Amino acid sequence: MAEAACRERGIPAPAEAEIAGCQERSRADLAAIRRLRLPRNMLARLLEVGIALDRAAYLLERGLSARIAEAFSDTASPRNILLVSGP
């Protein structure tokens, strides 16, 4: 694939050793990215609900009504927290 991409751009193809080195760096980078994403994936829902509850408390303190619900199914989008407020 690298050879075809280079040929299309009119540049020399990389050596096998260069491709192998890039693949190894990519594997290491991917492993690091997966490790760094774990806290985000585990805490995203908790954080979103916590922020919605904090906003609802703010509205309630000011004499407004506040209601939190799921806007739609989790299968459509994980970002589905709805905060409704009124007088």
Secondary structure as the mmCIF struct_conf table of DSSP 4:
data_model
#
loop_
_struct_conf.conf_type_id
_struct_conf.id
_struct_conf.beg_label_comp_id
_struct_conf.beg_label_asym_id
_struct_conf.beg_label_seq_id
_struct_conf.end_label_comp_id
_struct_conf.end_label_asym_id
_struct_conf.end_label_seq_id
HELX_RH_AL_P HELX_RH_AL_P1 ALA A 2 ARG A 9
TURN_TY1_P TURN_TY1_P1 GLY A 10 GLY A 10
HELX_LH_PP_P HELX_LH_PP_P1 PRO A 12 ALA A 15
HELX_RH_AL_P HELX_RH_AL_P2 GLU A 16 GLU A 61
TURN_TY1_P TURN_TY1_P2 ARG A 62 GLY A 63
STRN STRN1 SER A 65 GLU A 70
BEND BEND1 PHE A 72 PHE A 72
TURN_TY1_P TURN_TY1_P3 ASP A 74 ALA A 76
BEND BEND2 PRO A 78 PRO A 78
STRN STRN2 ILE A 81 GLY A 86
#
